Each structure stands twice: as C-alpha cells, then as structure tokens.
Amino acid sequence: MSSRSEIDVPAEELLTGDTASAVPALAVEGLSHSFGERKALDGVSFTIPPGAFTVLLGQNGAGKTTLFSLVTRLYNNRSGTIRVYGSDVARRPSEALARIGVVFQQRTLDLDLTVAQNLRYHAALHGMSGGEARRRIEAELARLALSDRAGDKVRQLSGGQIRRIEIAAALLHRPRLMLLDEPTVGLDIGSRQGILDHVRRLCREDGIGLLWATHLIDEVIPGDRVVMLHKGRVVADGTVEDVARAAGAATIRDAFTKLTGAGAS
Amino acid sequence: MTAVHYLRCLNGIVAREALRFLHQRGRFIAALVRPLVWLFIFAAGFRAVLGVSIIPPYETYVLYEVYITPGLVAMIQLFNGMQSSLSMVYDREMGSMKTLLVSPLPRWYLLVCKLFAGVAVSILQVYVFLAIAWFWGIEAPAYGYVAVLPALILSGLMLGALGLLLSSAIKQLENFAGVMNFVIFPMFFASSALYPLWRINESSPLLYQICAVNPFTHAVELIRFALYGQVNPTASLWVLGCLVLFLGLAIYGYDPARGLIARRGAPG
C-alpha cells in the first residue's frame, strides 16, 4: 500500500490539538474533472487541517471555482475523492454539506429582503428551528457589529457589509469547514482587510478549517497555508515559507510568478 | 436530518417566495392585469361572436366570460410556473441557486419545495382574480371555490414542474424569452382555454388533435370542472401523469451526477 500523505506538517503539530484534528477538515485526493474536451482539474490532491487558514491561490481559470463546485456537490466528481471531516461528498452528501459553510463568488442575498429575512432563509435551508435561528443570527450579527442593520433591506448595505452578511449566513449552522470563493472581489481595501481579519479570527477562535480562493497574492500573509493551482494542477502546497523555499523564490509573490507565470498583480 | 428539518426547510423556502412576491408589487399587478384584460376586453368583445352551447360541466347556456374564466385561471398558473422557473434561471446566474443547492437536504426535495412555493403564490393570485371576476358577475357555485383548490394545487404543480424542467435545460436568461414565446403562447392558444374543443374540431381536426394532447387543455378542464364541484377523471389523470413526467425529468436535469448542470459546467 502506498502511503501518499500530503500532510507535510510536523507530527507534533498535529497532535497538539484535540484528537479530532487528526482528521482533515477537507481532504481532496486524485480529483480530476473535465467539461467536454477541456480538463478543468487534473489529479488535484491536498488537505486542509482544522483551524488553518488555507489560501487556494490561482489565476482566473486555474480551476478554483470548479473545485468549489465539486466540493459543494453542485455536480459530482467522476474521479478522485473529496472528504469533509472524513465524509465522502459523493457518497454521504448530506453529512458532508451539513459541515460546510460556503460564500460564493456571486452575490447570493436577496436585495429586496431584509438582512434578518435573508438569514432566516439560510437557517431554514439547514433545517434550523425558529428560536435557534434567531439566537444564531443575533450572535453572528453581533460578532460583525451589524446587529443594528438586521431590519434593513440588503439593498441599503455597502458591498463590504453584504459580504460580511454572507459570511454570517454561511456560519449560522456552525460549519466546521468554510469555503470562500474570491470573496473580496470588487471591494475597497478597507473592506477587504476587515473581511480577512474577521475570517482569520474565525479560524483561530473557532478552529474552523477554511479555504480562501483568490488570485490576489497580497491577501496571503506569512503563516498561512497555500495551495497553488495552475491550469487545473496543484503546483505548490504548504506554508507560505515552504512554498517560497521549494520554488527557490525569495517571497511567495515571486514563487507565484515563477510557478504560474502570473504578472505582478 | 429528520422530518422536522424537512418541514422547516419547506417553510423557509415558501416564506421567502411569498416575501419576494409581496415585495414585487409590479409582478403581482402584472399577474392580475393580464387575465383581467382578457376578461374585461377580449371576452366582452367576443361575447357576441362566439356562442357556447351547453357542454359539461355547464347546465345552461353560459356567457363567453364565464367560459373563459377557468382558462384564464390556468393562464395565471402557466405564467406563474414559467416566471418562477425564469427566476430560477436568474437565481442560477446570480448565485442564490447555489445557496439552495448546498443545503444538506436532498436535491429532489429542495426542488419540490421550490415548486410548492411557486404554487402557493399562484393560488394566491388565482383567488384574487376569482374575487374580482365575482364582482364582475362571474359567479361559480360557492362550493366550487373550495372544490377548485385541490385542482389548482395539481395543475399548479404540473405547470410549475414544466417550468422547472425548462429552467434545468436552459443555460442563460436570454434563451428564456424565446421559450416564453414558444411555450406559453402555443400552449395557451392550442387549448380549450378560449374556445371549446368541439368548435376547434369543426374548423381543423388536426388542431383538435393537438389541443387534445396539450397538457394545458387538461389543466383548464380540470379547473373548469372543479369550479362546478365536479371531477374530470381524464383531465385529472393527464395532469397527474404530466406532473410525474415533468418533475422526474426536472430532477434528472438538476441531478449532480447526470444532469445538464453537471455536463455543462458551473451554473452562472
């Protein structure tokens, strides 16, 4: 039996947390996917430990959105496996999806409804009771300092606030794995930083495994984990420092340019 | 996931659809004006031209307005079914469809919830229309207004399932305008909504055959009979059969492993 462990984290780091941390939040193995002739993903394998902020870095068209669609089972993978805390997404979709919170690239809130109405809808999709939904909505809005906007229509909010509400919506059912697909596109620098700070805190405080897809290299900071995707293949995987070292580059930006041919963004 | 989770989910989806509907007053008014124009103007004009002989379920000669009312009720549901599928194509382009589909509940169930939500809205529209028609002097027997409810649920589900099926097959919103033209108008005109089938048979036996297999004809007849407290078994079976067929195909279309979304790539 071949022991193809993708985890290059030192063993003691894995054992410091509770025992559950030994099960990866997300484990993708040998994942390929094609649309007709075009191969969107080609033998992708990586894992995300719980409590880690992992950046899925790749240029537009690298396969990030396809990967997200497969992990969230918008359509099934035909080769390879995707496991969320051990549950195979294709075989036990309900179990896997209950543990995932997703923020999609496109806006998903209803502009004509209020923040609270939108959040209640999200809670209902996960089968939450009215009382539980109310408590969770209050808690998540308070954490974002947006409690006073609960009764406002989404249309009245700024782009950054809408994104934060979407993150709150994705967190209502207490997911253990968060997936965010280019969530800062179209936001100003202040809102971008605010969202990044909030999300990094979620990883630290709640121990959530988190995959943040982006093509913006400046969203990566030292200490983050990086999975670099290029033309459907994983070209680098590890901490920022490891990836830079392995690529023989001084910084992660240089490594990104070197491995994917991305111009300085 | 237990039955309680399923019910809460259904409740949430229906509540959202109802809220959206209430917020889009333009949509509500448009949905009402359309059949009312037919009733107040078209029917009034044609009253003198078209005579309707005594055919079941009517026991006396009826005015043309009375004859086309069930057809207009079905038209409301047809438009509503197409409109909710239009909103699904829109949702898919915008991303809110993804929110629905990543729910841990099974996908077929989510689609059925969506279908019921659309039907609930259409029934609301129908009763407001019937109330206005009543003031206009088009009165069905009192029990008919109760008896028509199960018929409306069945026909609404069938027409909604057709919309769902179309939304699973259509990739972009632009294609949808064509479908409205190629689905709504032919279905409406090649049916018993505006004229009794025996009249059509007199002018064109071929058209009669087409009308006779048009699911919309059976939805109209189901509603027409129910409005007078009668069951039309043929129409009921047709509508039920079409519902099963359309819904089955729609669920297939949205299946993550086999459907069109899976084959064509990311929605939106």
Contacts between the chains, C-beta under 8 A, distances in Angstrom:
chain1	res1	chain2	res2	distance
A	35	B	263	7.9
A	35	B	264	7.1
A	35	B	265	4.5
A	40	B	265	7.6
A	65	B	266	5.7
A	66	B	265	7.5
A	66	B	266	6.6
A	69	B	266	5.1
A	72	B	98	7.3
A	72	B	101	7.8
A	72	B	102	4.8
A	73	B	101	7.9
A	73	B	102	7.4
A	73	B	256	5.4
A	74	B	98	6.3
A	74	B	101	5.9
A	74	B	102	7.4
A	74	B	256	6.5
A	74	B	261	6.8
A	74	B	266	7.0
A	74	B	267	6.9
A	75	B	256	4.6
A	75	B	257	7.3
A	75	B	259	7.9
A	75	B	261	5.8
A	75	B	262	3.7
A	76	B	256	4.7
A	76	B	257	4.2
A	76	B	262	6.4
A	90	B	257	8.0
A	93	B	104	7.5
A	93	B	256	7.9
A	94	B	1	6.0
A	94	B	104	4.5
A	94	B	105	7.1
A	94	B	106	7.1
A	95	B	104	7.5
A	97	B	102	5.8
A	97	B	103	7.0
A	97	B	104	4.1
A	98	B	1	7.9
A	98	B	104	4.1
A	100	B	102	7.0
A	102	B	98	7.5
A	102	B	99	8.0
A	102	B	102	5.5
A	104	B	95	4.8
A	104	B	98	5.2
A	104	B	99	7.5
A	105	B	95	7.2
A	106	B	93	7.8
A	106	B	94	5.6
A	106	B	95	3.0
A	106	B	98	7.7
A	106	B	268	5.9
A	107	B	94	6.5
A	107	B	95	6.1
A	108	B	94	7.2
A	108	B	95	4.4
A	108	B	96	4.7
A	108	B	98	6.6
A	108	B	99	4.7
A	109	B	96	7.6
A	110	B	16	7.2
A	110	B	20	6.6
A	110	B	96	6.8
A	112	B	20	6.7
A	112	B	23	4.4
A	112	B	24	7.2
A	113	B	16	7.4
A	113	B	19	5.7
A	113	B	20	7.0
A	113	B	23	7.0
A	117	B	16	7.5
A	117	B	19	6.0
A	120	B	12	6.8
A	120	B	15	7.6
A	121	B	12	5.3
A	121	B	13	7.6
A	121	B	15	7.4
A	121	B	16	4.6
A	122	B	99	6.9
A	123	B	12	7.2
A	124	B	8	5.4
A	124	B	9	5.6
A	124	B	11	6.3
A	124	B	12	2.1
A	124	B	13	7.0
A	124	B	15	7.4
A	124	B	16	8.0
A	125	B	9	5.9
A	125	B	12	6.2
A	125	B	13	7.6
A	125	B	99	7.0
A	125	B	100	6.7
A	125	B	103	4.0
A	125	B	105	7.4
A	125	B	110	7.9
A	126	B	5	7.9
A	126	B	9	7.9
A	126	B	103	6.4
A	126	B	104	6.5
A	127	B	1	6.3
A	127	B	4	7.1
A	127	B	5	2.8
A	127	B	6	7.1
A	127	B	8	4.9
A	127	B	9	5.5
A	127	B	104	7.7
A	127	B	105	6.9
A	128	B	8	6.7
A	129	B	4	7.8
A	129	B	8	6.5
A	169	B	99	7.9
